[in-house]
Amino acid sequence: MEAADSFQSLYDIVVRLRSPGGCPWDIEQTPLSMRGALVEESFEASEAISDGEPAHVMEELGDVIQNALLIAYMYEQNGGFTVADMIRETGEKLIRRHPHVFGAASEGISEAGKAETPEQVLAQWDRIKRKVEGREGESVLDAVSPGLPPLARAAKLQKKAAKLGFDWQDGPGSAAAIWGKVREEVSETEEALDALGTAGTEAERERLRLAAEEEFGDILFSMVNAARHFGIDPVLALNRSSAKFSRRFRYVESEMKKQGIPLDADHLKEMDELWDRAKGERI
């Protein structure tokens, strides 16, 4: 049971960090203060997986587990639930939602072994959540948390609706229809911005600014929908693009400093040339 022993050791370390005489920083943290770190570590783990270096993946996944365990132990200290409760409930949920593997494990699940494809597994998973676990709301969209980051929430809302058939249909012309919708949203945004530029009163300007903001949102929403339809996770895609921008801009900063050229708008030409060099060298 090497994994169990390793987890117990990590749990003991977390307890020590949070105990009197432990680490002042760890003791000061709360579940609310740790939210950002948990999200950040999750993104770093995703990026490491994309890079494909096992040692880096191991390190970043360890950071995710460490942050999750630290938060869980805070709830244990406050009497909300124990770490053991969390692990036990997670195991029971996995068994309950995989009757095709473990058999009918709870009341309301009468058939096992019927999920033979990934799509059937997902459909069964959702059915168990709704029918057995009582998570069925007025709308299928009720299962999507308003607290998700906007990009992730948009993708999940669209995915939920698509499961009920509200989606672009595969076949000839589907790609053209998807990109046609994106172009339509871009055109509507341009019209909204043109109208904003002609606003007279401050009240009219505020009304048109909100309209333009909504249209920008529609562009983003349509792009998220396109990414989802083509099997691309828009959150991971944007995170990778942000990382790429960071690498290239850092290169521009470094080279400008070496050449003694100020980083300002008066030297945009030099910055553009260095950016193109970074792009050409696939930095």
C-alpha positions in Angstrom: 0.0 0.0 0.0 2.7 2.5 -1.0 0.2 5.1 -2.2 -1.7 4.9 1.1 1.5 5.3 3.1 2.6 8.3 1.0 -0.8 10.0 1.4 -0.7 9.5 5.1 2.7 11.1 5.2 1.5 14.1 3.2 -1.5 14.4 5.5 0.8 14.4 8.6 2.9 17.2 7.0 -0.2 19.3 6.4 -1.4 18.7 10.0 2.0 19.8 11.2 2.0 22.9 9.1 -1.4 24.0 10.5 -0.6 23.1 14.1 0.7 25.6 16.8 4.3 26.1 16.1 3.9 25.3 12.4 4.1 27.6 9.5 2.6 31.1 10.1 1.6 31.4 6.5 -0.2 28.1 6.4 -1.9 28.7 9.7 -3.2 32.1 8.5 -4.9 30.7 5.3 -8.6 30.0 5.0 -10.5 28.0 2.3 -11.5 31.4 0.7 -7.9 32.6 0.6 -6.7 29.4 -1.0 -9.2 29.4 -3.9 -6.9 31.3 -6.3 -3.9 29.1 -5.5 -6.0 26.0 -6.2 -7.1 27.3 -9.6 -3.6 28.5 -10.5 -2.1 25.1 -9.6 -4.7 23.4 -11.7 -3.8 25.5 -14.7 -0.1 24.8 -14.2 -0.8 21.1 -14.0 -2.8 21.3 -17.3 0.1 23.2 -19.0 2.6 20.6 -17.7 0.4 17.8 -19.2 0.4 19.6 -22.5 4.2 19.9 -22.4 4.4 16.2 -21.8 7.3 16.1 -19.4 6.5 13.4 -16.8 8.7 14.9 -14.0 7.0 18.3 -14.4 3.6 16.7 -14.5 4.3 14.8 -11.3 5.4 18.0 -9.6 2.4 20.1 -10.7 -0.2 17.4 -9.9 1.5 17.1 -6.5 0.9 20.8 -6.0 -2.8 20.4 -6.9 -3.2 17.5 -4.4 -1.3 19.5 -1.7 -3.5 22.5 -2.1 -6.7 20.4 -2.1 -5.6 18.5 1.0 -4.7 21.7 2.8 -8.1 23.1 2.2 -9.9 19.9 3.2 -7.9 19.8 6.4 -9.1 23.4 7.2 -12.7 22.1 7.0 -11.7 19.2 9.3 -10.3 21.6 11.8 -13.5 23.7 11.6 -15.8 20.7 12.1 -17.2 20.8 8.6 -16.0 17.4 7.4 -12.9 15.2 7.8 -10.4 14.4 5.1 -11.5 10.7 5.6 -15.1 11.7 5.0 -14.1 13.4 1.8 -12.1 10.5 0.5 -14.8 7.9 1.5 -17.5 10.0 -0.2 -15.5 10.3 -3.4 -14.9 6.6 -3.5 -18.6 5.9 -3.0 -19.6 8.3 -5.6 -17.2 6.8 -8.2 -18.7 3.3 -7.5 -22.2 4.6 -7.6 -21.6 6.4 -11.0 -19.9 3.4 -12.6 -22.5 0.6 -12.2 -21.2 -0.8 -15.5 -18.0 -1.6 -13.7 -19.0 -2.2 -10.1 -22.6 -3.4 -10.5 -25.8 -1.8 -9.2 -24.4 -0.2 -6.1 -27.2 1.9 -4.8 -31.0 2.2 -4.8 -32.3 3.4 -8.1 -29.6 1.8 -10.2 -31.1 -1.5 -11.5 -29.0 -2.2 -14.5 -25.2 -2.7 -14.9 -23.0 -3.2 -17.9 -25.1 -1.2 -20.3 -22.6 1.6 -20.9 -20.3 0.2 -23.6 -19.1 3.5 -25.2 -17.8 6.7 -23.7 -21.0 8.5 -24.8 -23.2 6.0 -23.0 -21.0 6.3 -19.9 -21.5 10.1 -19.8 -25.2 9.8 -20.4 -25.5 7.3 -17.5 -23.3 9.5 -15.3 -25.7 12.4 -15.8 -28.8 10.2 -15.3 -27.4 8.9 -12.0 -26.6 12.5 -10.8 -30.2 13.6 -11.6 -32.3 10.5 -10.7 -30.3 8.8 -8.0 -28.5 11.7 -6.3 -31.4 14.1 -6.5 -29.6 16.8 -8.5 -32.3 17.4 -11.0 -33.3 21.0 -11.2 -35.8 23.0 -13.2 -33.3 23.2 -16.0 -30.4 21.0 -17.1 -28.3 24.3 -16.9 -28.9 24.4 -13.1 -26.0 22.0 -12.8 -23.6 24.6 -14.1 -22.2 26.7 -11.3 -22.4 30.5 -11.7 -19.1 30.7 -9.8 -17.1 29.1 -12.6 -14.7 31.4 -14.5 -16.7 32.9 -17.4 -14.9 31.0 -20.2 -15.3 27.7 -18.5 -18.9 28.4 -17.6 -19.8 29.3 -21.2 -18.3 26.0 -22.4 -20.1 24.0 -19.8 -23.5 25.7 -20.5 -23.1 24.9 -24.2 -22.1 21.3 -23.5 -25.1 20.7 -21.3 -27.5 22.1 -24.0 -25.7 20.1 -26.7 -26.5 16.8 -24.8 -30.2 17.6 -25.4 -29.6 18.0 -29.1 -29.3 21.8 -29.1 -26.1 21.9 -31.2 -24.7 22.2 -34.6 -25.3 19.0 -36.6 -22.3 17.3 -38.1 -22.2 16.9 -41.8 -21.5 18.9 -45.0 -21.7 22.6 -44.3 -21.5 22.4 -40.5 -18.1 24.1 -40.3 -19.3 26.8 -42.7 -22.4 27.4 -40.5 -20.3 27.6 -37.3 -17.9 30.2 -38.8 -20.8 32.0 -40.4 -22.2 32.5 -36.9 -18.9 33.8 -35.6 -18.7 36.3 -38.5 -22.3 37.4 -37.8 -21.4 38.2 -34.2 -18.3 40.1 -35.3 -20.4 42.2 -37.8 -23.0 43.0 -35.1 -20.2 44.1 -32.7 -18.7 46.4 -35.4 -22.2 47.9 -35.9 -22.6 48.4 -32.1 -19.2 50.1 -31.9 -20.0 52.4 -34.8 -23.2 53.4 -33.0 -21.2 54.0 -29.8 -19.0 56.4 -31.7 -21.9 58.6 -32.7 -23.5 58.7 -29.2 -24.6 62.2 -28.2 -25.6 62.3 -24.5 -23.8 60.6 -21.7 -26.9 58.4 -21.0 -27.0 57.3 -24.7 -23.3 56.6 -24.6 -23.7 54.3 -21.5 -26.6 52.5 -23.1 -24.6 51.9 -26.3 -21.5 50.9 -24.4 -23.5 48.2 -22.6 -24.9 47.1 -26.0 -21.3 46.9 -27.4 -20.2 44.9 -24.3 -23.0 42.4 -24.9 -22.0 42.0 -28.6 -18.3 41.4 -27.6 -19.6 38.8 -25.2 -21.5 37.1 -28.1 -18.3 36.9 -30.1 -16.5 35.2 -27.2 -19.5 32.9 -26.6 -19.7 31.9 -30.3 -15.9 31.2 -30.4 -16.3 29.0 -27.3 -19.1 27.2 -29.0 -16.9 26.7 -32.1 -14.0 25.4 -30.1 -16.3 22.9 -28.2 -17.8 21.6 -31.5 -14.3 20.9 -32.9 -13.2 19.1 -29.8 -11.0 21.9 -28.4 -11.1 23.0 -24.8 -11.3 26.8 -25.0 -10.0 27.2 -21.5 -6.8 25.2 -22.2 -6.4 26.8 -25.6 -6.6 30.3 -24.1 -4.2 29.4 -21.3 -1.7 28.0 -23.8 -1.9 31.2 -25.9 -1.4 33.3 -22.8 1.6 31.3 -21.9 3.0 31.8 -25.4 2.4 35.5 -25.3 4.2 35.7 -22.0 7.2 33.8 -23.3 7.5 36.0 -26.4 7.0 39.3 -24.6 9.6 38.3 -22.1 12.0 37.6 -25.0 11.2 41.1 -26.4 11.9 42.7 -23.0 15.2 40.8 -22.6 16.4 41.7 -26.1 15.4 45.4 -25.8 17.3 45.6 -22.5 20.4 44.0 -24.0 20.3 46.6 -26.9 19.7 49.5 -24.5 16.4 50.4 -26.2 13.5 51.7 -24.0 10.3 49.8 -23.9 7.8 52.4 -25.0 5.5 53.3 -27.9 8.2 55.3 -29.6 10.1 52.0 -30.2 7.2 49.8 -31.3 9.0 49.0 -34.6 11.9 47.4 -32.8 9.5 45.5 -30.5 7.5 44.2 -33.5 10.8 43.0 -35.2 11.8 41.2 -32.0 8.3 39.7 -31.6 8.5 38.4 -35.2 11.9 36.9 -34.5 10.5 35.1 -31.4 7.7 33.8 -33.4 10.0 32.6 -36.2 12.1 30.8 -33.6 9.0 29.3 -32.1 9.7 30.7 -28.7 
